[in-house]
Amino acid sequence: MKLYPSGRIYAVFVVDEAEAGRGQPATREPEEVVGVDVGIMRLATLSDGRFLVNPRSLERSLERVRLLQKSLSRKGFLSKNWLETKSRLAVEYEHVKDFRRDLFFKFGALLALDYDLLVLGDLDVRGLVHKGGTRRRLRLHGSAFLGLGRILEWGFAKRGKVVVVVPEFNSSRECFRCGEIS
């Protein structure tokens, strides 16, 4: 069982059951291949031109979080009102996390249905966070690139498909086909 700060309780049940293709690489050649480039403006850009716009869930809920933080700081520590406000703040953060994870799982399921092989860029998010200013840091943390990569890998492995992770060094350069900088 897991208890979250907002008061939600999750019970986890483990069932041993053999799933078709889980954990086994595909035995045939992949027919449909797609490359995914993650970014701040567009959360994911596919090699076939489709993209997923970054919903910026953290930025959109930031005003509500700021108000709750301000309210929390005015309350007496460990008072009834402080605990209630702390719980509401935890609910707001969990809402952001749940929204983001739901989006990632749906995106991963759609990609796994359409493609057999996923080529995913491996970003050095820590390096990017240290380089950027405060606003850029917020957008990088709000995008949760690491969580997106893990969920995509899990979704493809669940369906017996392959994910190849490549380094992102020098990947944001001018496209040789269209001339755009990605």
BAVOLO-584602 format. One line per 10 residues: their letters; for each residue x, y, z of N, C-alpha, C. Coordinates in nm, 2 decimals. Example, Ala and Ser with C-alpha at 12.3 -4.5 7.8 and 13.67 -1.06 7.14 Angstrom:
// BAVOLO-584602
as> 1.32/-0.57/0.78/1.23/-0.45/0.78/1.32/-0.33/0.78  1.28/-0.22/0.71/1.37/-0.11/0.71/1.29/0.00/0.79;
This chain:
// BAVOLO-584602
mklypsgriy> 0.08/-0.12/0.00/0.00/0.00/0.00/0.09/0.12/0.00  0.04/0.23/-0.06/0.11/0.35/-0.07/0.02/0.47/-0.03  0.06/0.55/0.06/-0.01/0.67/0.10/0.05/0.79/0.05  -0.03/0.87/-0.03/0.02/1.00/-0.08/0.00/1.11/0.02  0.07/1.22/0.01/0.05/1.33/0.10/-0.09/1.39/0.09  -0.16/1.37/-0.02/-0.29/1.43/-0.03/-0.40/1.34/0.05  -0.36/1.22/0.09/-0.45/1.14/0.16/-0.49/1.02/0.08  -0.46/1.02/-0.05/-0.50/0.91/-0.14/-0.42/0.78/-0.10  -0.48/0.67/-0.11/-0.42/0.54/-0.08/-0.43/0.45/-0.20  -0.31/0.39/-0.24/-0.31/0.30/-0.35/-0.27/0.16/-0.29;
avfvvdeaea> -0.35/0.07/-0.34/-0.31/-0.07/-0.31/-0.26/-0.13/-0.44  -0.15/-0.20/-0.42/-0.08/-0.26/-0.54/-0.09/-0.41/-0.53  -0.15/-0.48/-0.63/-0.16/-0.62/-0.64/-0.06/-0.67/-0.75  0.01/-0.78/-0.71/0.10/-0.83/-0.81/0.05/-0.97/-0.85  0.03/-0.99/-0.98/-0.02/-1.11/-1.03/0.09/-1.17/-1.13  0.13/-1.29/-1.11/0.22/-1.35/-1.21/0.14/-1.41/-1.32  0.16/-1.36/-1.44/0.09/-1.41/-1.56/0.18/-1.38/-1.68  0.19/-1.48/-1.76/0.27/-1.47/-1.88/0.20/-1.38/-1.98  0.27/-1.27/-2.03/0.21/-1.19/-2.13/0.28/-1.21/-2.26  0.20/-1.20/-2.37/0.25/-1.23/-2.50/0.35/-1.12/-2.54;
grgqpatrep> 0.48/-1.17/-2.56/0.58/-1.08/-2.62/0.65/-0.99/-2.52  0.61/-1.00/-2.39/0.67/-0.90/-2.29/0.81/-0.94/-2.27  0.90/-0.84/-2.28/1.04/-0.85/-2.25/1.12/-0.93/-2.36  1.05/-0.97/-2.46/1.12/-1.04/-2.57/1.13/-0.94/-2.69  1.25/-0.93/-2.75/1.26/-0.85/-2.87/1.18/-0.91/-2.99  1.15/-0.82/-3.08/1.07/-0.87/-3.20/1.16/-0.96/-3.28  1.10/-1.07/-3.33/1.18/-1.16/-3.41/1.18/-1.13/-3.56  1.09/-1.04/-3.60/1.09/-1.00/-3.74/1.15/-0.86/-3.75  1.18/-0.82/-3.88/1.23/-0.69/-3.91/1.12/-0.59/-3.89  1.15/-0.47/-3.82/1.04/-0.37/-3.80/1.00/-0.31/-3.93;
eevvgvdvgi> 0.87/-0.30/-3.95/0.81/-0.24/-4.07/0.80/-0.09/-4.06  0.75/-0.05/-3.95/0.73/0.10/-3.93/0.83/0.15/-3.83  0.91/0.25/-3.86/1.01/0.30/-3.78/0.98/0.45/-3.76  0.99/0.50/-3.64/0.97/0.64/-3.61/1.08/0.69/-3.51  1.12/0.82/-3.54/1.22/0.88/-3.45/1.14/0.99/-3.37  1.18/1.00/-3.24/1.11/1.10/-3.16/1.22/1.20/-3.10  1.19/1.33/-3.12/1.28/1.43/-3.07/1.20/1.51/-2.97  1.24/1.52/-2.85/1.17/1.59/-2.74/1.22/1.73/-2.73  1.13/1.82/-2.69/1.17/1.96/-2.68/1.08/2.03/-2.59  1.10/2.16/-2.57/1.03/2.24/-2.48/0.90/2.29/-2.54;
mrlatlsdgr> 0.91/2.35/-2.66/0.79/2.40/-2.73/0.69/2.29/-2.77  0.75/2.20/-2.84/0.68/2.08/-2.88/0.73/1.96/-2.80  0.65/1.90/-2.72/0.69/1.80/-2.63/0.76/1.69/-2.70  0.70/1.64/-2.81/0.76/1.54/-2.90/0.73/1.57/-3.04  0.84/1.56/-3.12/0.82/1.57/-3.27/0.86/1.44/-3.33  0.77/1.39/-3.41/0.80/1.26/-3.48/0.87/1.28/-3.61  0.94/1.18/-3.65/1.02/1.19/-3.78/0.92/1.20/-3.90  0.80/1.16/-3.89/0.71/1.17/-4.00/0.63/1.31/-4.00  0.67/1.40/-3.91/0.62/1.54/-3.92/0.51/1.56/-3.81  0.45/1.46/-3.75/0.35/1.48/-3.65/0.42/1.53/-3.52;
flvnprsler> 0.35/1.60/-3.44/0.41/1.64/-3.31/0.30/1.65/-3.20  0.35/1.65/-3.08/0.27/1.66/-2.96/0.30/1.79/-2.89  0.21/1.88/-2.88/0.23/2.02/-2.83/0.25/2.00/-2.67  0.34/2.07/-2.62/0.37/2.06/-2.47/0.25/2.13/-2.40  0.17/2.06/-2.32/0.06/2.12/-2.25/0.10/2.22/-2.14  0.22/2.21/-2.10/0.27/2.29/-1.99/0.18/2.29/-1.86  0.15/2.17/-1.82/0.06/2.15/-1.71/0.11/2.22/-1.58  0.24/2.21/-1.56/0.30/2.27/-1.44/0.29/2.43/-1.44  0.31/2.49/-1.56/0.30/2.63/-1.57/0.16/2.68/-1.55  0.07/2.60/-1.61/-0.07/2.64/-1.60/-0.13/2.63/-1.46;
slervrllqk> -0.08/2.54/-1.38/-0.13/2.53/-1.24/-0.04/2.61/-1.14  0.06/2.67/-1.19/0.16/2.74/-1.10/0.09/2.85/-1.02  0.00/2.93/-1.08/-0.06/3.03/-1.00/-0.14/2.98/-0.88  -0.21/2.87/-0.90/-0.28/2.80/-0.79/-0.19/2.75/-0.69  -0.07/2.69/-0.73/0.03/2.65/-0.64/0.08/2.76/-0.56  0.11/2.87/-0.62/0.17/2.99/-0.55/0.07/3.04/-0.45  -0.06/3.05/-0.48/-0.16/3.09/-0.38/-0.16/3.00/-0.26  -0.16/2.87/-0.29/-0.16/2.77/-0.18/-0.04/2.78/-0.10  0.08/2.80/-0.16/0.20/2.81/-0.08/0.20/2.94/0.01  0.15/3.04/-0.05/0.14/3.17/0.03/0.05/3.15/0.15;
slsrkgflsk> -0.07/3.09/0.12/-0.16/3.06/0.23/-0.10/2.97/0.33  -0.03/2.87/0.29/0.04/2.78/0.38/0.14/2.85/0.47  0.21/2.94/0.42/0.31/3.01/0.50/0.25/3.10/0.60  0.13/3.14/0.59/0.06/3.22/0.68/0.00/3.14/0.80  -0.01/3.01/0.78/-0.08/2.93/0.88/0.02/2.89/0.99  -0.03/2.87/1.11/0.05/2.82/1.22/0.10/2.68/1.19  0.23/2.65/1.21/0.28/2.52/1.18/0.21/2.41/1.25  0.17/2.31/1.18/0.10/2.19/1.23/-0.03/2.22/1.29  -0.09/2.33/1.26/-0.23/2.36/1.30/-0.33/2.29/1.21  -0.45/2.29/1.25/-0.55/2.22/1.16/-0.56/2.28/1.02;
nwletksrla> -0.56/2.42/1.02/-0.56/2.49/0.89/-0.44/2.46/0.81  -0.32/2.46/0.88/-0.20/2.43/0.81/-0.20/2.29/0.74  -0.25/2.19/0.81/-0.26/2.05/0.76/-0.35/2.05/0.64  -0.47/2.12/0.65/-0.57/2.12/0.55/-0.51/2.18/0.42  -0.44/2.30/0.44/-0.38/2.37/0.32/-0.27/2.28/0.26  -0.19/2.22/0.35/-0.08/2.13/0.30/-0.14/2.01/0.21  -0.26/1.96/0.26/-0.32/1.86/0.18/-0.37/1.91/0.05  -0.43/2.03/0.04/-0.48/2.08/-0.08/-0.36/2.11/-0.18  -0.25/2.15/-0.12/-0.13/2.17/-0.21/-0.08/2.04/-0.27  -0.08/1.94/-0.19/-0.04/1.80/-0.23/-0.14/1.76/-0.34;
veyehvkdfr> -0.27/1.78/-0.33/-0.37/1.75/-0.43/-0.34/1.82/-0.56  -0.30/1.94/-0.55/-0.27/2.02/-0.68/-0.14/1.96/-0.75  -0.04/1.93/-0.67/0.08/1.87/-0.73/0.05/1.73/-0.79  -0.03/1.66/-0.72/-0.07/1.52/-0.77/-0.16/1.54/-0.90  -0.24/1.64/-0.91/-0.31/1.66/-1.03/-0.22/1.69/-1.15  -0.12/1.77/-1.13/-0.02/1.80/-1.24/0.05/1.67/-1.28  0.09/1.59/-1.18/0.16/1.46/-1.20/0.07/1.36/-1.28  -0.05/1.35/-1.23/-0.15/1.26/-1.30/-0.18/1.30/-1.44  -0.20/1.43/-1.46/-0.23/1.48/-1.60/-0.11/1.44/-1.69  0.01/1.47/-1.65/0.13/1.45/-1.73/0.14/1.30/-1.76;
rdlffkfgal> 0.13/1.21/-1.66/0.15/1.07/-1.68/0.04/1.01/-1.77  -0.08/1.06/-1.75/-0.19/1.02/-1.84/-0.16/1.05/-1.99  -0.12/1.17/-2.01/-0.08/1.21/-2.14/0.03/1.13/-2.20  0.13/1.10/-2.12/0.25/1.02/-2.17/0.20/0.87/-2.20  0.12/0.81/-2.12/0.07/0.68/-2.14/-0.02/0.67/-2.27  -0.10/0.77/-2.29/-0.18/0.77/-2.41/-0.09/0.79/-2.54  0.00/0.88/-2.53/0.10/0.90/-2.64/0.18/0.78/-2.67  0.22/0.71/-2.57/0.30/0.59/-2.58/0.22/0.48/-2.64  0.09/0.47/-2.60/0.00/0.36/-2.66/-0.02/0.39/-2.81  -0.05/0.52/-2.85/-0.07/0.55/-2.99/0.05/0.52/-3.07;
laldydllvl> 0.17/0.55/-3.02/0.29/0.52/-3.10/0.32/0.37/-3.11  0.29/0.30/-3.00/0.32/0.15/-3.00/0.22/0.08/-3.10  0.10/0.14/-3.12/0.01/0.08/-3.21/0.05/0.10/-3.36  0.11/0.22/-3.38/0.14/0.26/-3.52/0.28/0.21/-3.57  0.37/0.20/-3.47/0.51/0.17/-3.51/0.57/0.05/-3.44  0.67/-0.01/-3.51/0.74/-0.13/-3.46/0.87/-0.10/-3.39  0.93/0.01/-3.43/1.06/0.05/-3.38/1.06/0.20/-3.34  1.10/0.24/-3.23/1.10/0.37/-3.18/1.25/0.41/-3.16  1.29/0.52/-3.22/1.43/0.57/-3.20/1.41/0.70/-3.12  1.46/0.69/-3.00/1.44/0.80/-2.90/1.57/0.86/-2.86;
gdldvrglvh> 1.57/1.00/-2.85/1.69/1.07/-2.82/1.71/1.07/-2.67  1.84/1.05/-2.63/1.87/1.05/-2.48/1.93/1.19/-2.45  1.84/1.27/-2.38/1.88/1.40/-2.34/1.96/1.40/-2.21  2.05/1.50/-2.20/2.12/1.52/-2.07/2.04/1.64/-2.01  1.94/1.60/-1.94/1.85/1.70/-1.88/1.92/1.78/-1.77  2.00/1.71/-1.69/2.07/1.78/-1.58/2.16/1.89/-1.64  2.23/1.86/-1.75/2.31/1.96/-1.82/2.23/2.08/-1.87  2.12/2.05/-1.93/2.03/2.16/-1.98/1.97/2.24/-1.87  1.94/2.18/-1.76/1.88/2.26/-1.64/1.99/2.35/-1.59  2.11/2.31/-1.58/2.22/2.39/-1.52/2.25/2.51/-1.62;
kggtrrrlrl> 2.23/2.49/-1.75/2.26/2.60/-1.84/2.16/2.71/-1.84  2.03/2.67/-1.83/1.92/2.76/-1.85/1.89/2.85/-1.74  1.82/2.95/-1.77/1.77/3.04/-1.66/1.65/2.98/-1.59  1.59/3.06/-1.50/1.48/3.01/-1.41/1.36/2.97/-1.50  1.32/3.05/-1.59/1.21/3.01/-1.68/1.23/2.88/-1.76  1.35/2.87/-1.81/1.39/2.75/-1.89/1.39/2.63/-1.80  1.45/2.65/-1.68/1.45/2.54/-1.58/1.31/2.49/-1.55  1.22/2.58/-1.53/1.08/2.54/-1.50/1.02/2.47/-1.61  1.04/2.51/-1.74/0.99/2.44/-1.85/1.05/2.30/-1.87  1.18/2.29/-1.84/1.24/2.16/-1.85/1.19/2.06/-1.75;
hgsaflglgr> 1.18/2.11/-1.62/1.12/2.02/-1.52/0.98/1.99/-1.55  0.90/2.09/-1.60/0.76/2.06/-1.63/0.74/1.97/-1.74  0.83/1.96/-1.83/0.82/1.87/-1.95/0.84/1.72/-1.91  0.92/1.69/-1.81/0.95/1.56/-1.76/0.99/1.46/-1.87  1.10/1.50/-1.93/1.15/1.42/-2.04/1.19/1.28/-2.00  1.25/1.26/-1.88/1.29/1.13/-1.83/1.16/1.04/-1.82  1.06/1.10/-1.76/0.93/1.02/-1.74/0.87/0.98/-1.88  0.88/1.07/-1.97/0.83/1.04/-2.11/0.90/0.92/-2.17  1.04/0.93/-2.16/1.12/0.82/-2.22/1.09/0.69/-2.15  1.08/0.69/-2.02/1.05/0.56/-1.95/0.92/0.50/-1.99;
ilewgfakrg> 0.82/0.59/-2.00/0.69/0.54/-2.03/0.68/0.49/-2.17  0.75/0.56/-2.26/0.75/0.51/-2.40/0.82/0.37/-2.41  0.94/0.36/-2.34/1.01/0.23/-2.34/0.92/0.12/-2.28  0.85/0.15/-2.17/0.76/0.05/-2.11/0.65/0.01/-2.21  0.59/0.10/-2.27/0.48/0.08/-2.36/0.52/-0.01/-2.48  0.64/0.02/-2.54/0.69/-0.06/-2.65/0.73/-0.20/-2.60  0.79/-0.21/-2.49/0.84/-0.34/-2.44/0.71/-0.43/-2.41  0.61/-0.37/-2.36/0.49/-0.44/-2.32/0.43/-0.51/-2.44  0.44/-0.44/-2.56/0.38/-0.49/-2.68/0.48/-0.57/-2.77  0.60/-0.60/-2.71/0.70/-0.67/-2.78/0.77/-0.60/-2.89;
kvvvvvpefn> 0.78/-0.47/-2.88/0.84/-0.38/-2.98/0.97/-0.33/-2.93  1.05/-0.27/-3.01/1.18/-0.23/-2.98/1.20/-0.08/-2.97  1.27/-0.03/-2.87/1.31/0.11/-2.85/1.46/0.12/-2.85  1.51/0.21/-2.94/1.66/0.23/-2.95/1.68/0.37/-2.90  1.77/0.39/-2.80/1.80/0.52/-2.74/1.94/0.56/-2.80  1.94/0.68/-2.86/2.06/0.74/-2.93/2.10/0.87/-2.85  2.22/0.90/-2.85/2.26/1.03/-2.78/2.22/1.14/-2.86  2.18/1.25/-2.79/2.13/1.37/-2.86/2.23/1.47/-2.90  2.36/1.44/-2.89/2.47/1.53/-2.92/2.45/1.58/-3.07  2.45/1.71/-3.09/2.44/1.77/-3.22/2.31/1.73/-3.30;
ssrecfrcge> 2.21/1.70/-3.23/2.08/1.66/-3.30/2.00/1.78/-3.34  2.01/1.89/-3.28/1.93/2.01/-3.31/2.00/2.10/-3.41  2.01/2.05/-3.53/2.08/2.12/-3.63/1.99/2.13/-3.75  2.03/2.20/-3.85/1.95/2.22/-3.97/1.92/2.09/-4.04  1.79/2.08/-4.08/1.75/1.96/-4.15/1.80/1.96/-4.29  1.85/1.84/-4.33/1.91/1.84/-4.47/1.80/1.83/-4.58  1.67/1.80/-4.54/1.56/1.79/-4.63/1.50/1.93/-4.65  1.45/1.98/-4.54/1.37/2.10/-4.55/1.44/2.23/-4.51  1.56/2.22/-4.44/1.63/2.34/-4.41/1.59/2.40/-4.27  1.49/2.34/-4.21/1.45/2.40/-4.08/1.54/2.35/-3.97;
is> 1.55/2.43/-3.86/1.63/2.39/-3.75/1.53/2.34/-3.65  1.56/2.21/-3.61/1.47/2.14/-3.52/1.51/2.16/-3.37;
